[in-house]
Amino acid sequence: MGIEAKLFKINEAIEALRSEEHLVAEELRYHRHLNDDAQRDAVVSDDWQDRSFARDTAADVNRFEAALDEIRSRRERLEQRRDKLLRRLGDL
């Protein structure tokens, strides 16, 4: 497979990851808002269910942050690979 074909595939993968990154970031934003409310409710409530819900929402936020970090890491690795191929293409 030539450099141009590799670049095309990498660019497609980068674009797919950007789309996924946007969706996960929006989902994270939703879970952060939910968690903010849950944490406030847990502080002012004597109900164990509020505290349990607050723990669950905090775990959701952590899970989505980790997923977003992973997606960004994969995208950055592909961008570095693309840049390396572009430099090789320029040397030809």
MODELLER restraints for C-alpha pairs under 7 A, 6 or more apart:
rsr = mdl.restraints
at = mdl.atoms
rsr.add(forms.Gaussian(group=physical.xy_distance, feature=features.Distance(at['CA:3:A'], at['CA:85:A']), mean=6.68, stdev=0.5))
rsr.add(forms.Gaussian(group=physical.xy_distance, feature=features.Distance(at['CA:3:A'], at['CA:89:A']), mean=6.93, stdev=0.5))
rsr.add(forms.Gaussian(group=physical.xy_distance, feature=features.Distance(at['CA:7:A'], at['CA:82:A']), mean=6.17, stdev=0.5))
rsr.add(forms.Gaussian(group=physical.xy_distance, feature=features.Distance(at['CA:10:A'], at['CA:78:A']), mean=6.54, stdev=0.5))
rsr.add(forms.Gaussian(group=physical.xy_distance, feature=features.Distance(at['CA:10:A'], at['CA:82:A']), mean=6.58, stdev=0.5))
rsr.add(forms.Gaussian(group=physical.xy_distance, feature=features.Distance(at['CA:14:A'], at['CA:75:A']), mean=5.71, stdev=0.5))
rsr.add(forms.Gaussian(group=physical.xy_distance, feature=features.Distance(at['CA:14:A'], at['CA:78:A']), mean=6.62, stdev=0.5))
rsr.add(forms.Gaussian(group=physical.xy_distance, feature=features.Distance(at['CA:17:A'], at['CA:71:A']), mean=6.56, stdev=0.5))
rsr.add(forms.Gaussian(group=physical.xy_distance, feature=features.Distance(at['CA:17:A'], at['CA:75:A']), mean=6.12, stdev=0.5))
rsr.add(forms.Gaussian(group=physical.xy_distance, feature=features.Distance(at['CA:21:A'], at['CA:68:A']), mean=6.30, stdev=0.5))
rsr.add(forms.Gaussian(group=physical.xy_distance, feature=features.Distance(at['CA:21:A'], at['CA:71:A']), mean=6.21, stdev=0.5))
rsr.add(forms.Gaussian(group=physical.xy_distance, feature=features.Distance(at['CA:24:A'], at['CA:64:A']), mean=6.95, stdev=0.5))
rsr.add(forms.Gaussian(group=physical.xy_distance, feature=features.Distance(at['CA:24:A'], at['CA:68:A']), mean=6.26, stdev=0.5))
rsr.add(forms.Gaussian(group=physical.xy_distance, feature=features.Distance(at['CA:25:A'], at['CA:68:A']), mean=6.72, stdev=0.5))
rsr.add(forms.Gaussian(group=physical.xy_distance, feature=features.Distance(at['CA:28:A'], at['CA:61:A']), mean=6.34, stdev=0.5))
rsr.add(forms.Gaussian(group=physical.xy_distance, feature=features.Distance(at['CA:28:A'], at['CA:64:A']), mean=5.63, stdev=0.5))
rsr.add(forms.Gaussian(group=physical.xy_distance, feature=features.Distance(at['CA:28:A'], at['CA:65:A']), mean=6.91, stdev=0.5))
rsr.add(forms.Gaussian(group=physical.xy_distance, feature=features.Distance(at['CA:31:A'], at['CA:57:A']), mean=6.89, stdev=0.5))
rsr.add(forms.Gaussian(group=physical.xy_distance, feature=features.Distance(at['CA:31:A'], at['CA:60:A']), mean=6.81, stdev=0.5))
rsr.add(forms.Gaussian(group=physical.xy_distance, feature=features.Distance(at['CA:31:A'], at['CA:61:A']), mean=5.83, stdev=0.5))
rsr.add(forms.Gaussian(group=physical.xy_distance, feature=features.Distance(at['CA:32:A'], at['CA:61:A']), mean=6.06, stdev=0.5))
rsr.add(forms.Gaussian(group=physical.xy_distance, feature=features.Distance(at['CA:34:A'], at['CA:57:A']), mean=6.93, stdev=0.5))
rsr.add(forms.Gaussian(group=physical.xy_distance, feature=features.Distance(at['CA:35:A'], at['CA:54:A']), mean=6.39, stdev=0.5))
rsr.add(forms.Gaussian(group=physical.xy_distance, feature=features.Distance(at['CA:35:A'], at['CA:57:A']), mean=5.01, stdev=0.5))
rsr.add(forms.Gaussian(group=physical.xy_distance, feature=features.Distance(at['CA:35:A'], at['CA:58:A']), mean=5.90, stdev=0.5))
rsr.add(forms.Gaussian(group=physical.xy_distance, feature=features.Distance(at['CA:38:A'], at['CA:50:A']), mean=6.85, stdev=0.5))
rsr.add(forms.Gaussian(group=physical.xy_distance, feature=features.Distance(at['CA:38:A'], at['CA:53:A']), mean=6.57, stdev=0.5))
rsr.add(forms.Gaussian(group=physical.xy_distance, feature=features.Distance(at['CA:38:A'], at['CA:54:A']), mean=4.81, stdev=0.5))
rsr.add(forms.Gaussian(group=physical.xy_distance, feature=features.Distance(at['CA:39:A'], at['CA:54:A']), mean=5.26, stdev=0.5))
rsr.add(forms.Gaussian(group=physical.xy_distance, feature=features.Distance(at['CA:41:A'], at['CA:50:A']), mean=6.34, stdev=0.5))
rsr.add(forms.Gaussian(group=physical.xy_distance, feature=features.Distance(at['CA:42:A'], at['CA:50:A']), mean=4.96, stdev=0.5))
rsr.add(forms.Gaussian(group=physical.xy_distance, feature=features.Distance(at['CA:42:A'], at['CA:51:A']), mean=4.76, stdev=0.5))
rsr.add(forms.Gaussian(group=physical.xy_distance, feature=features.Distance(at['CA:42:A'], at['CA:54:A']), mean=6.38, stdev=0.5))
